[in-house]
């Protein structure tokens, strides 16, 4: 048996215990939990084959009572120094995989600051928010098959675009490639079709949270999204962090929402607070350019889930729904480069160079921390990727 030393300032202490999928030494991927700078092999430590699966889905599907029991047992083993020695691996020696099989993916638009900024950019002189925005959490259904784990490089997408000076649409690589710093929420216990999930049942269904970067090709998106929603401008890639922070670790981060006026319809009213005091940081080529505050979000994840299911839509283990871009009131709190640079008109300086949208070779890393129950901070790890050149630059030959 072995003890794991947890430094006082560690973001991965007993308040956290995030889950992930790892592989080491050629062995099959399996579930682990991070403690300080170590990963505990849960199948070996708990002698439970549900953790030998290559995704967290089988464990997440077992529901809240099972999640609480596993967390309590892991805490007991670490506190007593009774983790089997062979079950402990240095985090630097493991390969982290996508932590869960993504069943469905929905992306919301829950930041009033982000939505208002984009409204001012795209509709100058008009009301920044659309008439429905403060009545329901606006969202779109994304592409589950292109959700990738942190460290997966992103190939610049190609598609149709039509700039202000173009007489007709052209085809080619996106020239306004952007990020969206978000939080994502992972459904553990699904719900049957025809049965809405009320806001008060949020914790019965949602297992935990991850950092999300919803990569966005703004030029492709601008041409395609009228009159419908995002498609090719979003569907090429969405990155998630490899550690899923359980809801139990976020109890100290729960705060009231900033205020909703007008009051939402009854099915969206919360019986408990699910605003979250989580601080994000966006690093562009090694320089932090933005610190979006999640506590400023207008709609909570409990409201997002309630709205997503109110029409009778089912949820499944592995469903991912994301918050949309997290942005605060200040310029340095904007979670997308289209906002940060005001559509490219106000470049930011990165490593001494004025920048607007992403260039090939750029690396973006998003991190997040939250208050822990013991007074310190807990971490989500990071979601990072580098932009690679497009693989398609020409239209297929006409027949």
N, C-alpha and C positions, 0 to 999 in steps of 0.2 A: 504494500500500500504506500501511496505517496501523498504528500501535501503540495498544494499549489500556492506559491507566494503571490499575494495580491498587493501591489504597491498602493499606497494610500490614494494617489491621484489617478489610479487606473480608471479608464472609462468602461472597463469590462469586469467590474466586481460583482458581488453577489446581488446587488440591486438590479443587475442587467440580465445576464444569462441568455444571450441571444442564440438562436438555433441556425444552423447552416448545414450544407452538404459538402463533404470534403473527401479527397482521395489522397493517399500517401503510399509511397513505395510500390506502386503498381497494383495495390489492392483495389477492390471494387469500391465505388463511392458509397458513403453511408452518412448518417446523421451525426452531427456533433454539436456541442455547445461551447462557446468561447468563455474562458475564464482568464482574465489578465492576458498574458501572451501565450496561452496554451489552448489547445482544443481537446476536449474530452470526447472520446469515442463512446457514444451512448449505448450502442449495442453491447460493447464489452463491459462498460461500467455498470449498467443497469440489468444486464443479462436479459435483454428484451429485443426480440427479433424485429419488432416494428421499426426499430431504429437502424436496421441493416438495409433498409430499402434505399434506393438511389434518389429519393426525394422525401420531403417532409409530409407529403400528402397523406400517407397511411396514418401517421401519428396525428396530424391535424384533424383528420376525419373522426377521431375518437371523441372529440368534444371537450368542453371546458373542465369537467371534473377530472378527466385524464390529464389535461394540461397542468392543472394545479397540483395533482399528485406527483407528476414527473418533476416539476419545478421544486417541490418540497424535498423530494428524494435527492435531487442533484445538490441542492443547498446543504442537506445533511451530510452527504459524502464529502463535499469540499470543506465544510466547516470542521468536520472531524478528522480530516486528513486521511480518509479511507478510500480514495480513488485508486483503483488498481493501476499499478505502475505502467503496465502495457497499454493502458487506455488513454494515456496522456501524450500528446504530440505538440511540439513547438509550432506556433501558428506560422512561422516563416518557412516551415518544411512541408506544409500541406498545400494541396491545390484545391481552391474553392470552386464549387460548381453552382449552377442555377439552383437555388434552394428548394423550389417547389415547381411542380408541373402546372403551368398556367392554363387554367380551364377557359376562362373568358377574361377580357380586359376592357374596362371602361375608364375613360379619362374625363374628369370634371373640370370646372372653370370657376373655382370657388373663392378666388381672391378678388375682392371688390377693387383693390388698387390696380391689380393686373388688368381686369376687365375694363376699368375706366381709362387706364392708360392707352390700351389698344383702341378703345372707342374714340379717344381724342386724336390718335394717330390716323385712324382709317376714316373717321367721320367728323372732321373738324367743323365746328360751328353747330353740331347737333348734340343732343343729349348723349353723354358718354356711354351710359348703360342702356341696353335694350329694355323695352317695357316689362318683359317677363323676368329679368335677371334677379330681382329681389323677391320674387315669388316662388322660385324653384331652383334647385341646383342644376345648372345647365351642364350637359355632358354629351359625349359621343362614344360610340362603340368602336374600340380599336382592334388591332390585330394581335391576338395572343401568340401566334407562331413566331413573331419577330421580337419578343421580349428576350433580352439576353442579359447575362450576368456581367457585373463589373469586370473590366479588363478585356472585354471583347471589343476589338477595334471596329470603328464605324466607317463603312464605305460611303463616300459621298453619293447621294441618290441623283438619278437623272429623271427627267420628265418634261412635260409641257410647262412653259411659262410665257407670259406676255407682259413685257415691261411697258412703261409709259410711252416709249418711243417706237415700239414695235407695231407694224401694220397688221401683223398676224402672229399667232403663237409660234414659238420656236421650240425645238427639242434640244436638251443638253443637260449638263450637270447643274445642280442648284448653285446659285451664286449668293444666296442669302441663307446659308445654313446656320441654324440657331440651336440653342438649348432651352429646356424648361426645367428648372429646379423644383421638384415636387416631393411629396410624401405619398407612398402607396400603402394600401391596406389589404391584407391577405385573408380571404375567407377560409376558415377551417371547417366549421360545421355548416353544411349547406341548408337550404330551405326548399320545400317542395313548390312546384308550379301552382299558382293560384293562391299562395299564402304570403301576403306582404310581411316584411320584417319591420316591426315598429322601432322607433328610436330607442326605446327602453330595452330592447333585446339585442342591441349592438354587440355587447360583450359575450353573448351566447353564441355568436356566429363568427366574429372576427378574431383570428388568432394573433396577429401582430402587424407590425409596420416595417417598411423598408424605404430607403431613399430611391427616388426615381429620377432619371433624366429622360424626358420625353423629347427626343431629338426632333427638330422641326425644320423643314425646307420651306421658308416663308414665301419664296417666289412661286413654288409649285402650289402651295396652299392658297395663295391669293387668287390664282387663276381658276382653281378647281372648286373652291368651296362655296360659290354662289350658284344655285340657291341651297345646296345641301351642305353637309359638314365636311370636316377634314377627311382626306383619303390618302393619296400618295404622298402628300406633304408630311404625313405622320407615320405611315404604316411601315416604313423601311427599317426602323429600329427604335426600341425603347429599352433603356438600360436600368437594371435594378442592383442594389447592393446585395452582397452575398449573405449578410446576417439579417435574420428576421427578429426584430426586437418584440418580445411578447407584450400584449396589452398589460399584463401584470406588472411589467417593469415601468410602465408609463403612468402609474397612479399619481406620483408627485408632479407630473407634468400637466395634469388636467386642470383647465381653467375655464371660466365662463367665456362665451363668445363676446366679441366686441360690442354687440348690440345689433338687433335685426328690426328694421322699421321699413315697411309695415310688418306686423306680426305674421309669421308664416301660417299657412293653413294647419288645422289640427294634426294631421298625420305627420307634419314636420316639426312639431313642437317637442322639445326635449324635456325629459323628466329628470335628467342629471346632466352635468357639464361634460361635454366632449370636445370643447376647445382644447388645444394642446400647445403648451409653451415649449416649443422646439426651435432651436436656432440652427439655421443652415448656413453654409459658407460655400461660395463658388470660386474655385481656383482655376485661372486661365493661364496655362503655360507657366505654372509655378508662382503666380501672383493672385492673391485674393482680390477679386473685383467687386464682390457683392456679398451681403450677409442678410438673406431674406428671413424674416421672423414669421414662423408658422402661427404664432398666437394672434396675428392680425387677420387670419382667414375669416371670411363672412359665414360660410357654411361649414358645419362640422362633418366628420366622417359618418357619424350616426345618422345625420340627415341625408347624406349622400346615399347610404345603404337603404334607408327608408324610401327615398324617392326612386331608387333603382328597381325596387321590388313592388312598389305600390300598385302597379298595373297587373300584378300577378306573375311577373318574371321570376323564375327560380334562380337560386344561387347554387354553386357547386364548390366542393373542396378545391382550392387552388385558384378560385376567382381572384383577380387583382383589380382593385379600383383605386385610381390615383386622384389627387386633389386638384390637379391643374397647377399652373405656375404659382409659386409662393412669392408674393411681392408685398413689401411694406410701403409706407407713405414717402420715404426718402429715396433719392436717386440711388444711393448705395445699398438699398434694400430690394432692388428689382431683380427678379429671378430669371429673366430672359434677356438676351442681348438686344432684341428688337426694342425693348423698353429702355434698357441701360444706355443705348446709343441713340435713342429716339428715332428709330427707323433708319439708322445709319447717318443721320444728320449731325450727331454729336458724339464723335468717336471717344472711346476711352483709351487711356495709355496703358499698354501692356509691355513690360520690359523695354520701356522707352519708345515704343512704336504705337502710333495711333491705329486703333482697330475698331471694326464694326461687327462683321459676321465672321464665321469660322473659315480658316484657311486649311488646306491640306497640311498635315503634320502637327496641327494644334492638339493639345491635350487638355481636357476639362475634367476636373475632379470636384465632386460635391460631397461634403461631409455634413454631419448633423450631430448635435448633442442635446440632451434634455436634463432637467433636474432629476436626481435620484432620491429614493426614500430616505437615505441616510445623510442627506445634505450635500453630497457631492454631485458629480455629473455622470451620466451614462452616455455611451456612444453608439452610433449606428454603423460605424465603419465608414466606408466610402464607396462611391460609384464613380469609376473613372474610365475613360476611353480616349483613344487618339483617332483623329480623322485621317482616313486613307483616300487616295484619289479614286474617282469614279471608274467603274469597269465598263460602262456603256456611254459612248459619246456620240454615236451616230444612229440615226433612224434605220430600221431594217430596210433593205432594198425593196422597192416596189415590185410586185409580181409582174 
